[in-house]
Amino acid sequence: MCFWSTAVRDGTPKRPGQGCAPTPDSIVQTHHSYRFFCWATERGIGYAAEVTWPVLESCQRYLYQYRKPNGEPLTSRTQRTTLQPLQVWFS
């Protein structure tokens, strides 16, 4: 099992009735982490040691160029919210 599979499994907020209700912040964090994990897996990056600064820059370019199903780009806030935890985690 690759690192990302473990991180998604262990980082998923618990549902109500499973010990604690997820907070809005934990749901957003998990959603954005999952977006990165999917992006990284598509590019053959499965472990944290494989994430370099150029990889994060590539992710940033991907987010900038990404279009939602309605054709609109992601807002700068969504891009920032996705990247900030990754920059801290991998710095």
Phi, psi and chi 1 to 4 in degrees:
 res  aa     phi    psi   chi1   chi2   chi3   chi4
   1 MET       -  132.8 -179.2 -179.2  -55.2      -
   2 CYS   -79.0  165.6   79.6      -      -      -
   3 PHE   -55.1  -43.2  169.8   78.9      -      -
   4 TRP   -63.2  -39.4  -52.7  134.0      -      -
   5 SER   -60.2  -42.3  -60.6      -      -      -
   6 THR   -66.7  -42.7  -55.6      -      -      -
   7 ALA   -64.4  -41.8      -      -      -      -
   8 VAL   -65.9  -43.9  169.7      -      -      -
   9 ARG   -63.8  -45.9 -174.7 -171.5   69.2 -130.0
  10 ASP   -78.4  -25.5  -65.7  -14.3      -      -
  11 GLY   -93.2   -4.2      -      -      -      -
  12 THR   -70.1  127.8  -56.6      -      -      -
  13 PRO   -60.9  146.8  -15.3   24.7      -      -
  14 LYS   -73.7  148.3  -65.5 -178.5  179.7  179.0
  15 ARG   -83.4  156.8  -67.2 -170.2  175.8  115.7
  16 PRO   -55.3  138.3  -25.7   33.7      -      -
  17 GLY    92.6   -5.7      -      -      -      -
  18 GLN  -110.7   26.6  -67.3 -177.9  -33.7      -
  19 GLY   116.1  -43.4      -      -      -      -
  20 CYS  -159.6  150.9   66.5      -      -      -
  21 ALA   -84.0  143.2      -      -      -      -
  22 PRO   -69.6  145.0   23.5  -30.3      -      -
  23 THR   -88.5  157.6   64.2      -      -      -
  24 PRO   -56.4  -38.3  -27.2   35.0      -      -
  25 ASP   -64.5  -40.2  -71.0  -19.2      -      -
  26 SER   -69.7  -32.6   67.3      -      -      -
  27 ILE   -68.4  -45.7  -68.1  170.6      -      -
  28 VAL   -62.2  -44.7  167.8      -      -      -
  29 GLN   -59.8  -46.0 -179.5   63.2   39.4      -
  30 THR   -64.0  -41.8  -59.3      -      -      -
  31 HIS   -60.0  -47.4  169.2   74.1      -      -
  32 HIS   -70.8  -35.6  -70.3  -55.3      -      -
  33 SER   -64.0  -42.7  -62.7      -      -      -
  34 TYR   -62.0  -39.0 -176.3   73.5      -      -
  35 ARG   -59.0  -44.6 -176.7 -172.7  -52.3 -132.7
  36 PHE   -66.6  -42.7  172.2   74.7      -      -
  37 PHE   -59.7  -42.2  -63.5  150.6      -      -
  38 CYS   -64.1  -45.3  -69.1      -      -      -
  39 TRP   -60.0  -46.4  176.1   87.1      -      -
  40 ALA   -65.8  -41.8      -      -      -      -
  41 THR   -62.3  -39.5  -58.5      -      -      -
  42 GLU   -61.2  -24.3  -71.1  172.2    0.1      -
  43 ARG  -102.6   11.2  -75.4  147.9 -176.5   81.4
  44 GLY    79.2   17.1      -      -      -      -
  45 ILE   -98.8  112.8  -59.2  168.3      -      -
  46 GLY  -118.7   -7.5      -      -      -      -
  47 TYR  -134.5  150.4  -65.3   91.1      -      -
  48 ALA   -59.3  -34.1      -      -      -      -
  49 ALA   -63.6  -19.8      -      -      -      -
  50 GLU   -85.3   -7.6  -62.4  171.8  -25.6      -
  51 VAL   -88.4  117.7  177.1      -      -      -
  52 THR  -117.5  173.4   61.0      -      -      -
  53 TRP   -59.7  -43.5 -164.3 -107.6      -      -
  54 PRO   -60.5  -31.8  -27.2   36.1      -      -
  55 VAL   -65.7  -43.4  168.5      -      -      -
  56 LEU   -64.4  -37.4  -68.2  177.0      -      -
  57 GLU   -65.3  -37.2  -70.7  173.5  -21.3      -
  58 SER   -65.3  -39.1  178.2      -      -      -
  59 CYS   -63.4  -40.1 -179.0      -      -      -
  60 GLN   -62.1  -43.3 -178.7  179.2   15.3      -
  61 ARG   -62.8  -40.8  -77.7 -170.5  -59.7  -84.4
  62 TYR   -59.8  -46.0  166.0   77.8      -      -
  63 LEU   -63.6  -38.0  -67.5  171.5      -      -
  64 TYR   -65.3  -37.9  178.2   77.6      -      -
  65 GLN   -88.3  -14.0  -64.2  170.2   -7.0      -
  66 TYR   -63.5  142.3 -179.8   82.6      -      -
  67 ARG  -123.2  134.8  -64.6  -66.0  178.8 -103.5
  68 LYS   -69.1  165.9  -63.1 -175.7  -83.3 -170.8
  69 PRO   -54.5  -26.4  -27.8   34.7      -      -
  70 ASN   -85.5    3.2   64.6    4.0      -      -
  71 GLY    91.7   -8.2      -      -      -      -
  72 GLU   -81.5  148.5  -65.8  179.5    4.5      -
  73 PRO   -75.2  163.4   26.7  -32.6      -      -
  74 LEU   -67.0  146.0  -64.3  175.5      -      -
  75 THR   -69.9  159.0   64.2      -      -      -
  76 SER   -62.2  -31.4   58.8      -      -      -
  77 ARG   -65.1  -43.3 -179.3  178.0  179.6  177.4
  78 THR   -64.0  -42.1  -61.2      -      -      -
  79 GLN   -60.9  -45.8  -66.2  174.7   42.7      -
  80 ARG   -64.4  -43.5 -174.0  176.6   58.0 -111.8
  81 THR   -63.5  -31.6  -55.6      -      -      -
  82 THR   -74.6  -41.2  -58.9      -      -      -
  83 LEU   -83.2  -35.1  -71.9  171.8      -      -
  84 GLN   -56.5  -48.9  -80.0  178.6  -23.5      -
  85 PRO   -63.1  -33.3  -17.5   26.5      -      -
  86 LEU   -68.4  -40.9  -61.6  172.5      -      -
  87 GLN   -63.9  -38.7  -69.3  171.6  -23.4      -
  88 VAL   -69.4  -44.6  170.8      -      -      -
  89 TRP   -61.9  -40.6 -164.3   18.2      -      -
  90 PHE  -101.2    8.2  -69.1  110.0      -      -
  91 SER   -87.4      -   62.3      -      -      -
